[in-house]
Amino acid sequence: MDIVLIALPFLLKAALITIFLAVVSMAIGLVIGLITALARVSKNKLFYNMATFYVSLIRGTPVLVQIYLVYFGLPQIGITLGAMTSGIIALSINTGAYLSESFRAAILSVDKGQTEAAHSIGMTNWQSMRRIIIPQSVRTAIPTVGNTYIGLLKETSLVSVITVTELLYQTTLIIAKTFQPLTLYAAAAVIYWLICTGFNVLLTWLERRSSRHLNV
């Protein structure tokens, strides 16, 4: 416990970086996911094919490979990015592909009669999508989006391979000085668990709030 107490301030500081990585990547991923989902339900073949290829490519390759491609691969074509930026880009692109499928399923779950009703009162396709379909889809997608975020929180540990000082990388640095892997990795695992548990509480609250809104 003495070692844990000494290391705790450093681990908590690194945990904040982990949360920052997850929050920023999730925010960007939400935008990418929604745009991709709209392209996937679009009648425009170009948008549909581009979005389908993107989702297939990202979901069919490991996150670690994607991180390596951004951090080590882009400099070969003249694009050099910092470790933090590379990690955020890779995680955002990966998250966006998975979220797009959640949003697409949620959009398709909305009854077509609502779109027809919107058209009958003079709304365009974009207006009906923005005012009617998307708001309902977002509420429907909350559970799967929450699960994706929890997965993203844990996947941030992968950016330790490009020396981003998040929780796992900081733990490894401390272990290199103390030679106490069991104790410190266990402490890191508990911190990850507490973060995920805290978010689960928030997610449950959001689900109840959105359900109460729908019942009204």
Secondary structure, 3 states (H helix, E strand, C coil): CHHHHHHHHHHHHHHHHHHHHHHHHHHHHHHHHHHHHHHHCCCCHHHHHHHHHHHHHHHCCCHHHHHHHHHHHHHHHCCCCCHHHHHHHHHHHHHHHHHHHHHHHHHHHCCHHHHHHHHHCCCCHHHHHHHHHHHHHHHHHHHHHHHHHHHHHHHHHHHHHHCCCCHHHHHHHHHHHHCCHHHHHHHHHHHHHHHHHHHHHHHHHHHHHHHHHHHC
